Amino acid sequence: MPAFVRDLVDATTSAQRAQSLAPLRTFVHTWGVFVAIQRYPSRAARLRHLEDVVSGGVEDPAGAIAEIRKIHAEAEAEAGL
């Protein structure tokens, strides 16, 4: 919850400074995808594993990156983004 509030405050401040809704749209998109992924513990765990594969640098990350993109696309669709 602290990260959510911090990001919301940052987005609001940025929107006011820039006189633009873009920072708020980014906030809604980021958190909408996060919530859609976290709704399914198995999907969230799979995403964490894939992120570890990519950051580990041991395996070829191409397959993991493709699956990460798929997870994010599904989450965006579920969140209506």
Backbone as CSV, one residue per row, in Angstrom:
resi,resn,N_x,N_y,N_z,CA_x,CA_y,CA_z,C_x,C_y,C_z
1,MET,0.803,-1.191,0.000,0.000,0.000,0.000,0.860,1.275,0.000
2,PRO,1.969,1.298,0.729,2.786,2.513,0.705,3.285,2.866,-0.704
3,ALA,3.641,1.858,-1.496,4.109,2.120,-2.859,2.988,2.716,-3.707
4,PHE,1.776,2.212,-3.528,0.621,2.737,-4.262,0.407,4.209,-3.941
5,VAL,0.383,4.537,-2.661,0.161,5.919,-2.238,1.299,6.820,-2.730
6,ARG,2.523,6.356,-2.605,3.671,7.140,-3.069,3.559,7.406,-4.567
7,ASP,3.231,6.369,-5.339,3.101,6.538,-6.787,1.954,7.480,-7.141
8,LEU,0.851,7.399,-6.401,-0.289,8.285,-6.642,0.084,9.736,-6.359
9,VAL,0.763,9.981,-5.257,1.195,11.337,-4.918,2.164,11.853,-5.981
10,ASP,3.113,11.017,-6.383,4.072,11.421,-7.417,3.362,11.748,-8.728
11,ALA,2.406,10.910,-9.118,1.682,11.133,-10.370,0.850,12.415,-10.297
12,THR,0.224,12.634,-9.171,-0.589,13.842,-8.998,0.283,15.091,-9.057
13,THR,1.405,15.031,-8.370,2.332,16.165,-8.381,2.854,16.428,-9.787
14,SER,3.245,15.377,-10.486,3.742,15.526,-11.855,2.660,16.087,-12.781
15,ALA,1.440,15.622,-12.602,0.334,16.098,-13.438,0.090,17.585,-13.216
16,GLN,0.163,18.004,-11.965,-0.036,19.421,-11.667,1.087,20.263,-12.249
17,ARG,2.313,19.809,-12.084,3.464,20.567,-12.605,3.426,20.669,-14.132
18,ALA,3.100,19.556,-14.775,3.104,19.522,-16.240,1.787,20.017,-16.838
19,GLN,0.784,20.208,-15.987,-0.561,20.561,-16.442,-1.023,19.578,-17.516
20,SER,-0.869,18.300,-17.164,-1.189,17.214,-18.084,-1.733,16.023,-17.294
21,LEU,-2.625,15.302,-17.917,-3.153,14.088,-17.295,-2.282,12.858,-17.570
22,ALA,-1.271,13.008,-18.393,-0.429,11.871,-18.772,0.151,11.130,-17.565
23,PRO,0.684,11.808,-16.548,1.211,11.064,-15.399,0.129,10.247,-14.666
24,LEU,-1.081,10.766,-14.623,-2.165,10.017,-13.977,-2.584,8.821,-14.827
25,ARG,-2.572,8.987,-16.131,-2.886,7.857,-17.017,-1.839,6.749,-16.867
26,THR,-0.585,7.148,-16.766,0.490,6.175,-16.565,0.304,5.449,-15.241
27,PHE,-0.043,6.184,-14.201,-0.289,5.594,-12.885,-1.408,4.553,-12.958
28,VAL,-2.525,4.921,-13.571,-3.670,4.003,-13.676,-3.287,2.767,-14.485
29,HIS,-2.555,2.954,-15.561,-2.135,1.826,-16.388,-1.230,0.884,-15.600
30,THR,-0.207,1.434,-14.973,0.762,0.630,-14.222,0.079,-0.169,-13.122
31,TRP,-0.731,0.505,-12.330,-1.368,-0.179,-11.210,-2.499,-1.094,-11.654
32,GLY,-3.177,-0.756,-12.754,-4.212,-1.648,-13.286,-3.626,-2.976,-13.723
33,VAL,-2.489,-2.918,-14.406,-1.805,-4.143,-14.840,-1.309,-4.923,-13.630
34,PHE,-0.718,-4.227,-12.660,-0.209,-4.887,-11.458,-1.332,-5.651,-10.745
35,VAL,-2.464,-4.994,-10.547,-3.586,-5.637,-9.845,-4.115,-6.818,-10.645
36,ALA,-4.234,-6.659,-11.966,-4.736,-7.761,-12.792,-3.810,-8.972,-12.712
37,ILE,-2.515,-8.745,-12.656,-1.563,-9.858,-12.528,-1.660,-10.488,-11.145
38,GLN,-1.713,-9.673,-10.116,-1.716,-10.179,-8.747,-3.009,-10.887,-8.364
39,ARG,-4.070,-10.679,-9.121,-5.346,-11.357,-8.842,-5.213,-12.873,-8.935
40,TYR,-4.246,-13.321,-9.701,-4.023,-14.756,-9.898,-2.633,-15.104,-9.376
41,PRO,-2.557,-15.675,-8.165,-1.249,-15.965,-7.563,-0.326,-16.798,-8.448
42,SER,-0.876,-17.737,-9.189,-0.018,-18.561,-10.051,0.575,-17.723,-11.184
43,ARG,-0.190,-16.804,-11.710,0.320,-15.935,-12.774,1.381,-14.982,-12.216
44,ALA,1.143,-14.445,-11.037,2.122,-13.552,-10.409,3.424,-14.301,-10.132
45,ALA,3.309,-15.536,-9.662,4.504,-16.340,-9.384,5.247,-16.654,-10.682
46,ARG,4.506,-16.956,-11.726,5.145,-17.236,-13.024,5.886,-16.000,-13.533
47,LEU,5.270,-14.842,-13.398,5.918,-13.608,-13.829,7.210,-13.364,-13.053
48,ARG,7.167,-13.562,-11.737,8.385,-13.398,-10.927,9.484,-14.351,-11.391
49,HIS,9.102,-15.593,-11.681,10.079,-16.573,-12.169,10.686,-16.116,-13.500
50,LEU,9.845,-15.673,-14.404,10.333,-15.227,-15.708,11.244,-14.010,-15.569
51,GLU,10.899,-13.107,-14.683,11.756,-11.939,-14.437,13.112,-12.369,-13.874
52,ASP,13.098,-13.393,-13.025,14.357,-13.927,-12.496,15.206,-14.552,-13.611
53,VAL,14.555,-15.243,-14.531,15.265,-15.847,-15.661,15.954,-14.751,-16.478
54,VAL,15.220,-13.683,-16.759,15.777,-12.595,-17.566,16.922,-11.912,-16.833
55,SER,16.722,-11.611,-15.558,17.761,-10.887,-14.812,18.938,-11.781,-14.439
56,GLY,18.723,-13.085,-14.428,19.792,-14.009,-14.062,20.909,-14.074,-15.079
57,GLY,20.578,-13.891,-16.333,21.593,-13.883,-17.371,22.209,-15.228,-17.682
58,VAL,21.638,-16.313,-17.174,22.194,-17.641,-17.414,21.567,-18.272,-18.658
59,GLU,20.249,-18.195,-18.749,19.521,-18.779,-19.878,19.287,-17.720,-20.954
60,ASP,18.968,-18.201,-22.156,18.551,-17.284,-23.225,17.212,-16.680,-22.796
61,PRO,17.124,-15.355,-22.706,15.918,-14.728,-22.172,14.788,-14.563,-23.178
62,ALA,14.984,-14.911,-24.432,13.989,-14.627,-25.468,12.619,-15.221,-25.140
63,GLY,12.584,-16.480,-24.745,11.310,-17.119,-24.413,10.651,-16.486,-23.208
64,ALA,11.460,-16.174,-22.201,10.924,-15.542,-20.988,10.368,-14.160,-21.295
65,ILE,11.073,-13.401,-22.121,10.603,-12.064,-22.487,9.285,-12.136,-23.244
66,ALA,9.169,-13.085,-24.148,7.927,-13.256,-24.905,6.764,-13.602,-23.967
67,GLU,7.022,-14.468,-22.995,5.964,-14.838,-22.060,5.603,-13.684,-21.126
68,ILE,6.583,-12.892,-20.728,6.315,-11.698,-19.909,5.405,-10.745,-20.677
69,ARG,5.721,-10.534,-21.949,4.885,-9.659,-22.776,3.457,-10.183,-22.864
70,LYS,3.321,-11.500,-22.995,1.990,-12.112,-23.079,1.220,-11.906,-21.772
71,ILE,1.874,-12.104,-20.647,1.236,-11.906,-19.347,0.774,-10.459,-19.204
72,HIS,1.634,-9.530,-19.580,1.264,-8.107,-19.485,0.108,-7.764,-20.433
73,ALA,0.124,-8.309,-21.625,-0.959,-8.040,-22.586,-2.285,-8.578,-22.066
74,GLU,-2.275,-9.775,-21.491,-3.497,-10.351,-20.927,-4.003,-9.491,-19.771
75,ALA,-3.087,-9.046,-18.920,-3.464,-8.215,-17.777,-4.032,-6.874,-18.239
76,GLU,-3.432,-6.289,-19.274,-3.945,-5.032,-19.816,-5.363,-5.216,-20.338
77,ALA,-5.592,-6.313,-21.043,-6.935,-6.582,-21.575,-7.945,-6.772,-20.449
78,GLU,-7.564,-7.510,-19.413,-8.451,-7.723,-18.269,-8.772,-6.423,-17.557
79,ALA,-7.790,-5.525,-17.502,-7.987,-4.241,-16.819,-8.674,-3.212,-17.720
80,GLY,-8.909,-3.579,-18.965,-9.562,-2.668,-19.886,-8.663,-1.548,-20.363
81,LEU,-7.374,-1.844,-20.435,-6.416,-0.806,-20.845,-5.921,-1.026,-22.256
